[in-house]
Amino acid sequence: MTEKTLRNLIVVCGDQLDEDSVALDGFDPERDAILMTEALDEATYVWQSKRRIAVFFAAMRHFRDAQRRAGRTVLYNAIDDEAPPETLAAGLKAAIARHDPERVVMVQPGDWRVRAALEGAAGETGVPLSTLEDGHFYAGIPDFEAFADGRKRFIMEDFYRMMRKRTGLLVDDEGKPEGGAWNFDKDNRKSFGKRGPGLITPRAQYQPDPVTRDVLRLVGTRFADAPGTLDDFAEPVTRADALHALDDFIANRLRDFGTHQDAMWEGSSTLNHSRLSVVLNLKLISPREACDAAIAAHDAGAAPLNAVEGFLRQILGWREWVRGLYWTRMPEYAELNALDATLDLPDFFWTGETDMACLHDMITRLLRTGYAHHIERLMGMGLYLLMHGARPYATHDWHMGLYLDAIDWVSLPNMLGMSQHGDGGIVGTKPYCASGAYIDRMSNYCDTCRFDPKQSTGDSACPFTTLYWDFLARHEQRFEDNRRMVLQVRNLHRKDAADLRAIREKAGKLRSV
């Protein structure tokens, strides 16, 4: 293939490592080529951890090699090339100038910013750009638009039930949910109790091969000042490893995933969770493969219904829901700040250096592993940032920088919307605010913490409890008519005026840090 004979130049971004991508349908090795770019801007536009950068680059290079073994031409811009492009747009324009394709093809990117940049680059060159709906997901954006059109009640549960009926997953021949209920969430909120989680099979580890080791050396040198560590790197970054990680979860942790999925325990965030969000969001495995494997385990009697339904709800429900919401609400959604939160994140969110046992453990573990499970994100770290009053988009940037599984389409609705209530109730009908009592009930953190979750003032007061009452007081008028907040606001009204003044004074000092 000469440099001037391309039919299709197919752009593959770092979160589009799908061997069955619709962009590759009808690929002609003589006339088509894949373009992949390790852009410096993508590794630095938010302050990202070393581990997150390494996961993306290692997975991209393995995908490149797999495509080349399959006989496909891959034009690959590596960040350690002599003169790599700074941005994805620059990489695309350079490839167009060199290879003169008839058209550029890409699947819908996972980031509004990236889509706008690539569309702009193609537009500047005059080469037609075809953007394809991503077949990785169960629902396309037009499907979500049809669901949302004219709907008075706009909640994930309705979308999830529609998706269950549409796919037939855990639905009988009459269209009724297996087990007689659509949702077994009430069975999936138990703590571990004082005895703890017991013996759980650790998740599988994947030792770096030469390709990954090269990336680790590169990232360790080029991004030495980035947060986090590359020690003990053992992430699945190939299609084969991703499939094995799915099998490992189904065999070893799915059975006990449901009941305790909201529980937290010091020193561990994996517990019975799948840790599949990274390989799903990189598209190394598909949601269909994950859901089908879980249902097969249930059909074989290897996993209870509440666990399997809870797993499906995260993938078929929540994951598809937030993607639809993102693409139908952007770019305006990113600017929302319903609670008028204006503060920066506390410095310890980048270090873990705090006396709060829960946040110290969660954040230091996050910096080391790039992962925390959904309750640690929502009702641990996210809860504190909500009550602190951090700017919603700043929390999203932090999330994008430290979590291996964070892609803009999934991170923004989860952080700005679900976690910080920045969208005013589009994602969640109430803010997820709670005192230290919630963490005490769902974990063992308070057993060794110097703070008392029952105290809101004084030297032993739990910052979560202090900030909880302050949060309610600051937003009392906003939430007094919210039916899901009635009890919390009523309890605020029972507070003695002098006690509330002391709480708010202490909260002011906490929020100034």
Helices and strands as residue ranges (DSSP letters): E 8-11, G 22-24, E 32-37, H 40-44, H 50-69, E 74-77, H 88-99, E 103-107, H 112-125, E 129-132, H 141-148, H 156-167, G 178-180, G 185-187, H 210-222, H 239-252, G 254-256, H 277-281, H 287-299, H 305-312, I 313-319, H 320-329, G 332-335, G 347-350, H 357-369, H 374-376, I 377-381, H 382-388, H 392-402, H 408-412, I 413-419, H 436-442, G 445-447, H 463-474, H 476-479, H 486-493, H 497-511
